[in-house]
Amino acid sequence: MRSVLPFAARLTITETQAWLDALRNALPDCDVLLLEDATEAQRAGVEVAIAANPDPATLKTLPNLKWVQSLWAGVEHLLAETQDADFAIVRMTDPHLAKTMAEAVLAWTLYLHRDMPRYRAQQDVRLWQQHPTLLPSQRTIGVLGLGNMGKAACQTLVQHGFKVCGWGRSPTSIVGVETHDGEEGLDAVLRQSTILVCLLPLTPQTRGLLTEETLTLLPNGASFINFARGPIVDTSALLRHLDCGHLAHAVLDVFDEEPLPQESPLWSHPNITILPHVSALTNKQTASKLVAENINQFLINRTIPLSVDKTLGY
């Protein structure tokens, strides 16, 4: 008997159909269908569902649901919306996603390292002026968050000759990287980071982590890259540090509200580069393959993949 795998999503019609096609191709022996198209009898037999920004109310229509496979690496919204649910949540841990993030971190680190914002501003006023370039070994990159993505980013930066220090929730060892943990460790990383990269998950502990005071610890003229979640940094404090010149530039891919509202002052700030949450987009083909591996293992031996620790938020 073929297993029914409901797909719960709040996406555009085009995106939803693209995901359905990829998932059905990866799971040819299962019936992958939209959750709203499943009959009551089918819903009663469902033990695993696939989710992408799901409406939490629809998941409550699955009385025997044991776990949910998220298509995203970040699961803070899903956790917040299903606090009372007793099913497990499995994050997307596609190695391709970590590689994509590492590429983005390297690309935008080089953008700042090679002074691209300054040269772009010079173009606007038709100014031909060269500036000295530091060697990568003369630049310290701080990485906040040493999970799969953070480790991959650190390793890529080290391979390109940068001096790298990193901070995580617990002690971690990465070859070629000076790693820290704890409150004192965070201060140590901030004080030496001429480019700070945020890759932390959004949890109760990381929300508002980068404040007026913590940003003050960064060296004068440092830059900031946020590829994590908007609420980790106090946006007003970040703007003040940019306005006074303490920070030189910020590359922001994530925001408190997305899409970024048209009236946001971030759009027009001369020292901010805006990206539309594209630093590490989930690849449908590789992600669907990983989803299929997880679900097939569950169907064979009833093993639920490593799930999110709901007390930690990841």
C-alpha contacts under 8 A as a table, 3 or more apart, distances in Angstrom:
res1	aa1	res2	aa2	distance
2	R	29	D	6.38
2	R	30	C	5.29
2	R	31	D	6.55
3	S	29	D	7.69
3	S	30	C	5.01
3	S	31	D	6.07
4	V	30	C	6.04
4	V	31	D	4.77
4	V	32	V	6.15
4	V	33	L	7.53
4	V	42	Q	6.88
4	V	45	G	7.90
4	V	46	V	6.53
5	L	30	C	6.80
5	L	31	D	5.87
5	L	32	V	4.73
5	L	33	L	6.44
5	L	46	V	6.96
5	L	48	V	6.64
5	L	49	A	5.67
5	L	50	I	7.10
6	P	32	V	5.81
6	P	33	L	5.13
6	P	34	L	5.42
6	P	35	L	4.57
6	P	38	A	7.14
6	P	46	V	7.77
6	P	48	V	7.85
6	P	49	A	5.23
6	P	50	I	6.30
7	F	20	L	7.77
7	F	32	V	6.82
7	F	33	L	5.90
7	F	34	L	4.79
7	F	35	L	5.29
7	F	49	A	6.13
7	F	50	I	4.82
7	F	51	A	5.79
7	F	52	A	7.92
8	A	34	L	6.29
8	A	35	L	5.37
8	A	36	E	7.86
8	A	49	A	7.30
8	A	50	I	6.23
8	A	51	A	4.81
8	A	52	A	6.37
8	A	53	N	7.59
8	A	54	P	5.01
8	A	55	D	7.17
8	A	58	T	7.43
8	A	59	L	7.58
9	A	16	T	7.12
9	A	51	A	5.74
9	A	52	A	4.66
9	A	53	N	5.30
9	A	54	P	4.36
9	A	55	D	6.95
10	R	52	A	6.63
10	R	53	N	5.21
10	R	54	P	5.45
10	R	55	D	6.75
11	L	15	E	6.01
11	L	16	T	5.75
11	L	52	A	7.52
11	L	53	N	7.30
12	T	15	E	5.19
12	T	16	T	6.02
13	I	16	T	5.13
13	I	17	Q	6.15
14	T	17	Q	5.28
14	T	18	A	6.20
15	E	18	A	5.08
15	E	19	W	6.23
16	T	19	W	5.23
16	T	20	L	6.20
17	Q	20	L	4.97
17	Q	21	D	6.15
18	A	21	D	5.19
18	A	22	A	6.31
19	W	22	A	5.10
19	W	23	L	6.00
19	W	284	K	6.53
20	L	23	L	5.18
20	L	24	R	5.93
20	L	32	V	7.09
20	L	33	L	7.29
21	D	24	R	5.27
21	D	25	N	6.13
22	A	25	N	5.17
22	A	26	A	6.29
22	A	284	K	6.24
22	A	285	Q	6.06
22	A	288	S	6.21
23	L	26	A	5.07
23	L	27	L	5.99
23	L	32	V	7.08
23	L	288	S	5.31
23	L	289	K	7.88
23	L	292	A	7.69
24	R	27	L	5.02
24	R	28	P	5.67
24	R	30	C	7.60
24	R	31	D	7.46
24	R	32	V	5.89
25	N	28	P	5.69
26	A	288	S	5.99
26	A	289	K	5.67
26	A	292	A	5.98
27	L	30	C	5.62
27	L	31	D	7.94
27	L	32	V	7.70
27	L	292	A	5.81
28	P	31	D	7.64
33	L	37	D	6.68
33	L	38	A	7.04
34	L	37	D	5.27
34	L	38	A	6.81
35	L	38	A	5.37
35	L	58	T	7.45
36	E	58	T	7.68
38	A	42	Q	5.86
38	A	43	R	6.23
39	T	42	Q	5.07
39	T	43	R	6.17
40	E	43	R	5.08
40	E	44	A	6.27
41	A	44	A	5.21
41	A	45	G	6.80
42	Q	45	G	5.42
42	Q	46	V	6.60
43	R	46	V	5.26
43	R	61	T	6.94
43	R	62	L	5.27
43	R	63	P	7.46
44	A	62	L	6.03
44	A	63	P	6.00
44	A	64	N	6.33
45	G	64	N	6.73
46	V	49	A	7.29
46	V	62	L	6.47
46	V	63	P	7.97
46	V	64	N	6.19
46	V	65	L	5.88
47	E	62	L	7.90
47	E	64	N	5.59
47	E	65	L	4.16
47	E	66	K	5.01
47	E	67	W	6.69
48	V	65	L	5.76
48	V	66	K	5.94
48	V	67	W	5.11
48	V	68	V	5.61
48	V	69	Q	7.37
48	V	295	I	7.77
49	A	65	L	7.42
49	A	67	W	6.78
49	A	68	V	4.91
49	A	69	Q	6.22
50	I	68	V	5.71
50	I	69	Q	4.78
50	I	70	S	5.99
50	I	71	L	7.25
51	A	54	P	5.67
51	A	68	V	6.64
51	A	69	Q	6.08
51	A	70	S	4.86
51	A	71	L	6.15
52	A	70	S	6.08
52	A	71	L	5.59
52	A	72	W	6.90
53	N	77	H	7.77
53	N	78	L	7.07
54	P	58	T	7.56
54	P	59	L	7.77
54	P	78	L	7.53
55	D	58	T	5.63
55	D	59	L	7.17
56	P	59	L	5.31
56	P	60	K	6.77
56	P	78	L	7.73
56	P	81	E	6.12
56	P	82	T	6.30
57	A	60	K	5.30
57	A	61	T	7.21
58	T	61	T	5.44
58	T	62	L	7.68
59	L	62	L	5.64
60	K	63	P	6.68
62	L	65	L	5.48
65	L	68	V	7.79
65	L	87	F	6.28
66	K	86	D	7.71
66	K	87	F	4.76
66	K	88	A	6.32
67	W	87	F	4.86
67	W	88	A	4.37
67	W	89	I	5.66
67	W	90	V	7.30
67	W	304	I	7.35
68	V	87	F	7.09
68	V	88	A	6.22
68	V	89	I	4.93
68	V	90	V	6.12
69	Q	89	I	6.19
69	Q	90	V	4.94
69	Q	91	R	6.54
69	Q	92	M	7.45
69	Q	291	V	7.11
70	S	73	A	7.49
70	S	75	V	7.41
70	S	89	I	6.99
70	S	90	V	5.93
70	S	91	R	5.30
70	S	92	M	5.92
71	L	91	R	7.05
71	L	92	M	5.40
71	L	282	T	7.52
71	L	287	A	7.17
72	W	75	V	6.74
72	W	91	R	6.40
72	W	92	M	5.21
72	W	282	T	6.94
73	A	91	R	5.27
73	A	92	M	4.62
73	A	93	T	6.36
74	G	77	H	7.99
74	G	91	R	7.10
74	G	92	M	7.98
74	G	201	P	6.82
74	G	202	L	7.88
74	G	314	Y	7.85
75	V	78	L	5.25
75	V	79	L	6.08
75	V	91	R	6.75
75	V	313	G	7.70
75	V	314	Y	7.23
76	E	79	L	5.09
76	E	80	A	6.05
76	E	202	L	6.45
76	E	203	T	7.18
76	E	313	G	6.62
76	E	314	Y	7.93
77	H	80	A	5.09
77	H	81	E	6.11
78	L	81	E	5.23
78	L	82	T	6.14
79	L	82	T	5.33
79	L	83	Q	5.88
79	L	310	K	7.28
79	L	313	G	7.39
80	A	83	Q	5.62
82	T	85	A	5.32
88	A	307	S	6.04
88	A	308	V	7.12
89	I	307	S	5.37
89	I	308	V	5.62
90	V	305	P	6.73
90	V	306	L	6.54
90	V	307	S	4.45
90	V	308	V	5.88
91	R	307	S	6.91
91	R	308	V	6.81
91	R	314	Y	7.86
92	M	287	A	7.36
93	T	97	L	7.28
93	T	98	A	7.98
93	T	148	N	7.91
94	D	97	L	5.30
94	D	98	A	7.03
94	D	286	T	7.03
94	D	287	A	5.89
94	D	290	L	6.61
95	P	98	A	5.20
95	P	99	K	6.38
96	H	99	K	5.01
96	H	100	T	6.10
96	H	283	N	7.63
96	H	286	T	7.03
97	L	100	T	5.05
97	L	101	M	6.19
97	L	149	M	7.65
97	L	280	A	6.09
97	L	281	L	7.20
97	L	282	T	6.23
97	L	283	N	7.36
98	A	101	M	5.10
98	A	102	A	6.11
98	A	148	N	6.27
98	A	149	M	4.50
98	A	150	G	7.97
98	A	152	A	6.15
98	A	153	A	7.76
98	A	280	A	7.71
99	K	102	A	5.05
99	K	103	E	6.25
99	K	149	M	7.50
99	K	152	A	6.55
99	K	153	A	7.84
100	T	103	E	5.14
100	T	104	A	6.33
100	T	279	S	7.46
100	T	280	A	5.44
100	T	281	L	7.74
101	M	104	A	5.01
101	M	105	V	6.13
101	M	149	M	6.39
101	M	152	A	7.94
101	M	153	A	6.90
101	M	279	S	5.94
101	M	280	A	4.88
102	A	105	V	5.09
102	A	106	L	6.18
102	A	149	M	6.80
102	A	150	G	7.78
102	A	152	A	5.64
102	A	153	A	4.08
102	A	154	C	7.76
102	A	156	T	6.36
103	E	106	L	5.15
103	E	107	A	6.04
103	E	153	A	7.47
103	E	156	T	7.71
104	A	107	A	5.04
104	A	108	W	6.15
104	A	279	S	5.56
104	A	280	A	7.25
105	V	108	W	5.50
105	V	109	T	5.86
105	V	153	A	6.33
105	V	197	V	7.57
105	V	279	S	7.88
106	L	109	T	5.06
106	L	110	L	6.09
106	L	153	A	7.33
106	L	156	T	7.03
106	L	157	L	6.25
107	A	110	L	5.29
107	A	111	Y	6.27
108	W	111	Y	4.67
108	W	112	L	6.34
108	W	225	I	7.81
108	W	251	V	7.64
109	T	112	L	5.26
109	T	113	H	5.89
109	T	195	I	7.30
109	T	225	I	8.00
110	L	113	H	4.72
110	L	114	R	5.72
111	Y	114	R	5.57
111	Y	115	D	6.38
111	Y	116	M	5.33
111	Y	117	P	7.54
112	L	115	D	5.09
112	L	116	M	6.05
112	L	117	P	7.05
112	L	195	I	7.87
112	L	223	S	7.39
112	L	249	H	7.87
113	H	116	M	7.82
113	H	133	T	7.95
113	H	134	L	7.65
113	H	136	P	7.86
113	H	139	R	7.86
114	R	133	T	6.57
115	D	118	R	5.52
115	D	119	Y	6.56
116	M	119	Y	5.12
116	M	120	R	6.07
117	P	120	R	5.10
117	P	121	A	6.24
117	P	249	H	7.79
117	P	271	N	7.61
118	R	121	A	5.12
118	R	122	Q	6.23
119	Y	122	Q	4.92
119	Y	123	Q	6.25
120	R	123	Q	5.14
120	R	124	D	6.73
121	A	124	D	5.28
121	A	125	V	7.02
122	Q	125	V	5.38
122	Q	126	R	5.92
122	Q	127	L	4.91
122	Q	128	W	7.08
122	Q	129	Q	7.81
123	Q	126	R	4.73
123	Q	127	L	6.01
123	Q	128	W	7.78
124	D	127	L	7.77
134	L	138	Q	6.10
134	L	139	R	7.13
135	L	138	Q	5.25
135	L	139	R	6.97
136	P	139	R	5.25
136	P	160	H	7.38
136	P	161	G	5.33
136	P	162	F	4.53
136	P	163	K	7.13
137	S	140	T	7.49
137	S	161	G	5.55
137	S	162	F	4.82
137	S	163	K	5.46
138	Q	162	F	7.35
138	Q	163	K	7.17
139	R	162	F	6.07
139	R	163	K	6.05
139	R	194	T	6.57
139	R	195	I	7.91
140	T	162	F	6.47
140	T	163	K	4.74
140	T	164	V	5.56
140	T	165	C	7.19
140	T	192	Q	6.60
140	T	193	S	5.25
140	T	194	T	5.64
140	T	195	I	6.75
141	I	162	F	6.92
141	I	163	K	6.23
141	I	164	V	4.89
141	I	165	C	6.35
141	I	193	S	5.28
141	I	194	T	6.18
141	I	195	I	4.97
141	I	196	L	5.90
141	I	197	V	7.32
142	G	164	V	5.95
142	G	165	C	4.95
142	G	166	G	5.46
142	G	167	W	7.82
142	G	189	V	6.02
142	G	190	L	6.99
142	G	192	Q	7.57
142	G	193	S	4.90
142	G	194	T	7.57
142	G	195	I	6.27
142	G	196	L	4.70
142	G	197	V	5.98
143	V	146	L	7.47
143	V	150	G	6.87
143	V	154	C	7.12
143	V	164	V	7.50
143	V	165	C	6.37
143	V	166	G	4.58
143	V	167	W	6.38
143	V	196	L	6.08
143	V	197	V	4.80
143	V	198	C	6.01
143	V	199	L	7.03
144	L	150	G	7.41
144	L	166	G	5.78
144	L	167	W	4.97
144	L	168	G	6.40
144	L	196	L	7.64
144	L	197	V	6.18
144	L	198	C	4.87
144	L	199	L	5.65
144	L	200	L	5.96
145	G	150	G	5.42
145	G	166	G	7.19
145	G	167	W	5.91
145	G	168	G	5.00
145	G	169	R	7.63
145	G	198	C	6.74
145	G	199	L	5.00
145	G	200	L	4.40
145	G	201	P	7.47
146	L	149	M	7.02
146	L	150	G	4.22
146	L	151	K	5.27
146	L	166	G	6.87
146	L	167	W	6.52
146	L	168	G	5.22
146	L	172	T	7.44
146	L	199	L	7.75
146	L	200	L	7.77
147	G	150	G	5.09
147	G	151	K	5.95
147	G	168	G	7.83
148	N	151	K	5.37
148	N	152	A	6.27
149	M	152	A	5.19
149	M	153	A	6.11
149	M	199	L	7.31
150	G	153	A	5.07
150	G	154	C	6.09
150	G	199	L	6.21
151	K	154	C	5.11
151	K	155	Q	6.15
151	K	174	I	7.07
152	A	155	Q	5.22
152	A	156	T	6.19
153	A	156	T	5.18
153	A	157	L	6.20
154	C	157	L	5.17
154	C	158	V	6.15
154	C	164	V	6.64
154	C	166	G	7.71
154	C	174	I	7.99
154	C	177	V	7.11
155	Q	158	V	5.12
155	Q	159	Q	6.18
155	Q	174	I	7.75
155	Q	175	V	7.75
155	Q	176	G	7.81
155	Q	177	V	7.97
156	T	159	Q	5.10
156	T	160	H	6.51
157	L	160	H	5.19
157	L	161	G	6.65
157	L	162	F	5.63
157	L	163	K	7.84
157	L	164	V	7.09
158	V	161	G	5.16
158	V	162	F	5.21
158	V	163	K	6.52
158	V	164	V	6.49
158	V	176	G	6.65
158	V	177	V	7.49
159	Q	162	F	7.51
163	K	177	V	7.56
164	V	176	G	7.58
164	V	177	V	5.32
164	V	178	E	6.50
165	C	177	V	5.39
165	C	178	E	4.48
165	C	179	T	5.60
165	C	180	H	7.71
165	C	189	V	6.30
165	C	193	S	7.84
166	G	177	V	6.91
166	G	178	E	6.25
166	G	179	T	4.74
166	G	180	H	6.09
166	G	189	V	6.56
167	W	179	T	5.79
167	W	180	H	4.73
167	W	181	D	5.35
167	W	185	G	6.73
167	W	186	L	6.12
167	W	189	V	6.79
168	G	171	P	6.91
168	G	172	T	7.19
168	G	179	T	7.81
168	G	180	H	6.57
168	G	181	D	5.19
168	G	182	G	7.71
169	R	181	D	5.72
169	R	182	G	6.67
170	S	181	D	5.64
170	S	182	G	7.42
171	P	179	T	7.56
171	P	180	H	6.69
171	P	181	D	5.77
172	T	179	T	6.52
172	T	180	H	7.58
173	S	177	V	7.69
173	S	179	T	6.57
174	I	177	V	5.46
174	I	178	E	7.71
174	I	179	T	7.28
180	H	185	G	4.69
180	H	186	L	6.90
180	H	188	A	7.77
180	H	189	V	7.36
181	D	184	E	7.43
181	D	185	G	4.78
181	D	186	L	6.50
182	G	185	G	5.13
182	G	186	L	6.34
183	E	186	L	5.19
183	E	187	D	6.55
184	E	187	D	5.16
184	E	188	A	6.28
185	G	188	A	5.00
185	G	189	V	6.33
186	L	189	V	5.24
186	L	190	L	6.21
187	D	190	L	5.16
187	D	191	R	6.08
187	D	214	T	7.59
187	D	217	L	7.04
188	A	191	R	5.39
188	A	192	Q	6.79
189	V	192	Q	5.67
189	V	193	S	6.18
190	L	193	S	5.37
190	L	196	L	7.43
190	L	214	T	7.64
190	L	215	L	7.70
190	L	217	L	5.77
190	L	218	L	5.11
190	L	219	P	7.85
191	R	217	L	5.17
191	R	218	L	4.97
191	R	219	P	6.05
192	Q	218	L	6.85
192	Q	219	P	6.59
193	S	196	L	5.58
193	S	218	L	6.37
193	S	219	P	6.84
193	S	222	A	7.06
194	T	218	L	7.18
194	T	219	P	6.20
194	T	221	G	7.29
194	T	222	A	4.39
194	T	223	S	6.27
195	I	222	A	5.59
195	I	223	S	4.77
195	I	224	F	5.68
195	I	225	I	7.45
196	L	222	A	7.61
196	L	223	S	6.32
196	L	224	F	4.83
196	L	225	I	6.08
197	V	224	F	6.10
197	V	225	I	4.70
197	V	226	N	5.98
197	V	227	F	7.36
198	C	224	F	7.95
198	C	225	I	6.21
198	C	226	N	4.88
198	C	227	F	5.92
198	C	228	A	5.74
199	L	226	N	7.01
199	L	227	F	5.70
199	L	228	A	4.53
200	L	206	T	7.35
200	L	228	A	5.54
200	L	229	R	7.56
201	P	206	T	7.29
201	P	228	A	6.39
201	P	229	R	7.08
201	P	313	G	7.76
201	P	314	Y	7.01
202	L	205	Q	7.89
202	L	206	T	5.74
202	L	207	R	6.00
202	L	228	A	7.56
202	L	229	R	6.17
202	L	231	P	7.52
202	L	232	I	6.61
202	L	313	G	7.38
203	T	206	T	5.19
203	T	207	R	5.94
203	T	312	L	6.72
203	T	313	G	5.32
203	T	314	Y	7.76
204	P	207	R	5.48
204	P	312	L	7.97
204	P	313	G	7.76
205	Q	209	L	7.41
206	T	209	L	5.02
206	T	232	I	5.79
207	R	231	P	5.64
207	R	232	I	4.46
207	R	233	V	7.37
208	G	211	T	6.33
208	G	231	P	5.99
208	G	232	I	4.60
208	G	233	V	5.26
208	G	234	D	5.91
209	L	214	T	7.76
209	L	232	I	5.52
209	L	233	V	6.19
209	L	234	D	7.96
210	L	213	E	7.78
210	L	214	T	5.54
210	L	215	L	6.11
210	L	232	I	6.23
210	L	233	V	4.56
210	L	234	D	6.15
211	T	214	T	5.19
211	T	215	L	5.95
211	T	233	V	6.33
211	T	234	D	5.38
211	T	237	A	6.30
211	T	238	L	7.87
212	E	215	L	5.47
212	E	216	T	6.30
212	E	234	D	7.35
212	E	237	A	4.97
212	E	238	L	7.29
213	E	216	T	5.15
213	E	217	L	7.03
214	T	217	L	5.45
214	T	218	L	7.59
215	L	218	L	5.63
215	L	237	A	7.95
215	L	238	L	7.48
215	L	241	H	7.68
216	T	219	P	7.84
216	T	241	H	7.84
216	T	246	H	7.94
218	L	222	A	6.38
219	P	222	A	5.53
219	P	246	H	7.80
220	N	245	G	7.89
220	N	246	H	5.00
220	N	247	L	6.34
221	G	245	G	6.93
221	G	246	H	5.46
221	G	247	L	4.84
221	G	248	A	4.94
222	A	246	H	7.27
222	A	247	L	5.05
222	A	248	A	5.78
222	A	249	H	7.48
223	S	247	L	5.62
223	S	248	A	5.41
223	S	249	H	4.88
223	S	250	A	5.65
224	F	247	L	7.76
224	F	249	H	6.46
224	F	250	A	4.63
224	F	251	V	6.27
225	I	250	A	5.73
225	I	251	V	4.70
225	I	252	L	6.00
226	N	229	R	7.18
226	N	230	G	7.56
226	N	250	A	7.84
226	N	251	V	6.41
226	N	252	L	5.14
226	N	253	D	6.14
226	N	254	V	6.63
227	F	252	L	6.85
227	F	253	D	5.49
227	F	254	V	6.20
227	F	277	H	7.85
227	F	279	S	6.39
228	A	232	I	7.82
228	A	253	D	7.95
228	A	254	V	6.61
229	R	232	I	5.94
229	R	254	V	5.35
229	R	255	F	6.47
229	R	256	D	7.57
230	G	233	V	6.17
230	G	254	V	4.96
230	G	255	F	3.84
230	G	256	D	4.62
230	G	257	E	7.78
231	P	234	D	6.79
231	P	255	F	6.94
231	P	256	D	5.34
233	V	238	L	7.41
234	D	237	A	5.33
234	D	238	L	6.25
235	T	238	L	4.95
235	T	239	L	6.20
236	S	239	L	5.15
236	S	240	R	6.34
237	A	240	R	5.09
237	A	241	H	6.33
238	L	241	H	5.21
238	L	242	L	6.28
239	L	242	L	5.04
239	L	243	D	5.95
240	R	243	D	5.01
240	R	244	C	6.18
241	H	244	C	5.44
241	H	245	G	6.25
241	H	246	H	5.25
241	H	247	L	5.51
242	L	245	G	5.21
242	L	246	H	6.14
242	L	247	L	4.87
242	L	248	A	6.20
242	L	249	H	6.78
242	L	271	N	6.88
243	D	246	H	7.78
244	C	247	L	7.73
245	G	248	A	6.01
247	L	250	A	7.85
248	A	271	N	6.70
249	H	271	N	4.76
249	H	272	I	5.72
249	H	273	T	7.80
250	A	271	N	6.45
250	A	272	I	4.86
250	A	273	T	6.28
251	V	272	I	5.88
251	V	273	T	4.73
251	V	274	I	6.25
251	V	275	L	7.53
252	L	255	F	7.47
252	L	272	I	7.21
252	L	273	T	6.19
252	L	274	I	5.28
252	L	275	L	6.07
253	D	274	I	6.19
253	D	275	L	4.53
253	D	276	P	5.76
253	D	277	H	4.68
253	D	278	V	6.77
253	D	279	S	6.76
254	V	258	E	7.56
254	V	275	L	7.65
254	V	276	P	7.32
254	V	277	H	5.57
255	F	258	E	6.07
255	F	259	P	8.00
255	F	260	L	6.69
257	E	260	L	5.74
257	E	261	P	7.31
258	E	261	P	7.29
259	P	276	P	7.39
260	L	264	S	6.91
261	P	264	S	5.46
262	Q	267	W	7.68
264	S	267	W	6.12
265	P	268	S	5.88
265	P	269	H	6.47
266	L	269	H	5.33
266	L	272	I	6.80
266	L	274	I	7.72
267	W	272	I	7.63
267	W	274	I	6.80
268	S	272	I	7.90
269	H	272	I	5.55
275	L	278	V	6.58
275	L	279	S	7.99
277	H	280	A	7.85
277	H	281	L	7.96
278	V	281	L	5.65
282	T	287	A	6.76
283	N	286	T	5.70
283	N	287	A	5.78
284	K	287	A	5.23
284	K	288	S	5.77
285	Q	288	S	5.25
285	Q	289	K	6.31
286	T	289	K	5.14
286	T	290	L	6.45
287	A	290	L	5.14
287	A	291	V	6.19
288	S	291	V	4.93
288	S	292	A	6.08
289	K	292	A	5.09
289	K	293	E	6.32
290	L	293	E	5.07
290	L	294	N	6.28
291	V	294	N	5.21
291	V	295	I	6.14
292	A	295	I	5.18
292	A	296	N	5.86
293	E	296	N	5.27
293	E	297	Q	6.14
294	N	297	Q	5.35
294	N	298	F	6.40
294	N	304	I	7.68
294	N	305	P	6.42
295	I	298	F	5.03
295	I	299	L	6.18
296	N	299	L	5.02
296	N	300	I	6.13
297	Q	300	I	5.12
297	Q	301	N	5.97
297	Q	302	R	6.98
297	Q	303	T	6.49
298	F	301	N	5.45
298	F	302	R	4.24
298	F	303	T	4.72
298	F	304	I	5.81
298	F	305	P	7.88
299	L	302	R	5.68
299	L	303	T	7.95
304	I	307	S	7.57
308	V	312	L	7.98
308	V	313	G	6.69
308	V	314	Y	4.91
309	D	312	L	5.43
309	D	313	G	5.93
309	D	314	Y	5.66
310	K	313	G	4.97
310	K	314	Y	6.85
